[in-house]
Amino acid sequence: MVAACPGCGRTTSTLFQELAGEVQDFVRAKMPEWKLHYDGAENMTLAVMGCIVNGPGESKHANIGISLPGTGEAPSAPVFEDGEKTVTLKGENIANEFKQIIERYVERTYIKKLKS
């Protein structure tokens, strides 16, 4: 499940809207494969938040969360995994880097199902 803030005056950046949609599409596309290969992956929660006001708190309560910069904020996006800040993403490739983080999280967190 992907939780995203509804947006406000602080989230006028199209980056937030685009990332939230891209992450949702990525998870929808990957979830059938993850469910097939990893026990519990379907219970994973993700947070894609649009500013530093509520973003870090919501991100800490998800399995994986990202808090994008709001309007006028420094262009950096802290990522949280299981409540702990693990990295801050910057630059043009935030979406792809965040999707790679999600993929690695699934692979190391959920139990790989045995082939029958």
C-alpha positions as CSV (number, residue, x, y, z in Angstrom):
1,M,0.0,0.0,0.0
2,V,1.3,3.5,-0.9
3,A,0.2,6.4,1.3
4,A,0.7,9.9,0.0
5,C,-0.3,13.2,1.4
6,P,-3.2,14.9,-0.4
7,G,-1.1,17.9,-1.2
8,C,-1.3,21.4,0.0
9,G,0.3,24.8,-0.7
10,R,3.7,23.3,0.3
11,T,3.4,20.5,-2.3
12,T,2.9,22.5,-5.5
13,S,6.0,20.8,-6.9
14,T,5.1,18.4,-9.7
15,L,8.0,16.2,-8.5
16,F,5.9,15.0,-5.5
17,Q,2.8,14.3,-7.7
18,E,4.9,12.5,-10.3
19,L,6.8,10.4,-7.7
20,A,3.7,9.4,-5.9
21,G,2.1,8.2,-9.1
22,E,5.3,6.5,-10.3
23,V,5.8,4.6,-7.0
24,Q,2.2,3.5,-7.0
25,D,2.5,2.2,-10.6
26,F,5.8,0.5,-9.7
27,V,4.3,-1.3,-6.6
28,R,1.2,-2.4,-8.5
29,A,3.4,-3.8,-11.3
30,K,5.8,-5.6,-9.0
31,M,3.4,-6.8,-6.3
32,P,2.2,-9.9,-8.1
33,E,5.9,-11.1,-8.5
34,W,6.7,-10.1,-4.9
35,K,3.6,-12.0,-3.5
36,L,4.7,-15.0,-5.5
37,H,8.3,-15.0,-4.2
38,Y,8.2,-13.3,-0.8
39,D,6.0,-14.1,2.2
40,G,4.4,-11.0,3.6
41,A,5.4,-8.5,0.9
42,E,1.7,-7.7,0.3
43,N,1.6,-6.2,3.8
44,M,4.4,-3.6,3.0
45,T,3.4,0.0,3.5
46,L,5.1,2.9,1.7
47,A,4.8,6.6,2.3
48,V,5.4,9.2,-0.3
49,M,5.2,12.6,1.4
50,G,5.4,16.1,-0.1
51,C,7.2,18.2,2.5
52,I,9.1,18.2,5.8
53,V,6.1,19.1,7.9
54,N,4.4,15.7,8.1
55,G,6.7,13.8,5.7
56,P,9.3,12.5,8.2
57,G,6.7,11.4,10.8
58,E,4.5,9.6,8.2
59,S,7.6,8.1,6.6
60,K,8.8,6.7,9.9
61,H,5.5,4.8,10.4
62,A,5.7,3.1,7.1
63,N,8.0,0.2,6.1
64,I,9.6,2.6,3.6
65,G,9.0,6.3,3.3
66,I,10.3,9.3,1.4
67,S,9.8,12.9,2.3
68,L,10.2,15.2,-0.7
69,P,11.0,18.8,-0.4
70,G,8.1,21.2,-0.4
71,T,8.0,24.5,-2.2
72,G,11.0,26.6,-1.1
73,E,12.7,23.8,0.9
74,A,16.2,22.4,0.3
75,P,16.2,19.9,-2.7
76,S,16.8,16.7,-0.7
77,A,14.5,13.8,0.1
78,P,15.2,11.7,3.3
79,V,14.3,8.1,3.0
80,F,13.2,6.0,6.1
81,E,13.2,2.3,6.4
82,D,11.5,0.7,9.4
83,G,11.5,4.1,11.2
84,E,15.1,4.9,10.7
85,K,16.5,7.4,8.3
86,T,18.8,5.5,5.9
87,V,19.8,7.9,3.1
88,T,19.0,11.3,1.7
89,L,18.3,11.3,-2.1
90,K,19.2,14.3,-4.2
91,G,19.3,15.2,-7.9
92,E,17.4,14.2,-11.0
93,N,17.2,10.4,-10.3
94,I,15.2,10.3,-7.1
95,A,12.4,8.2,-8.5
96,N,14.6,5.5,-9.9
97,E,16.8,5.4,-6.8
98,F,13.8,5.2,-4.5
99,K,12.4,2.3,-6.6
100,Q,15.7,0.5,-6.2
101,I,15.5,1.0,-2.5
102,I,12.0,-0.5,-2.4
103,E,13.2,-3.5,-4.5
104,R,16.2,-4.1,-2.2
105,Y,14.0,-3.8,0.9
106,V,11.6,-6.5,-0.3
107,E,14.5,-8.8,-1.1
108,R,16.2,-8.5,2.3
109,T,13.1,-8.1,4.5
110,Y,10.6,-10.7,3.4
111,I,11.2,-14.4,3.5
112,K,11.8,-15.9,0.1
113,K,9.3,-18.7,-0.6
114,L,10.7,-22.1,-1.3
115,K,10.1,-23.5,-4.8
116,S,7.9,-26.5,-4.8
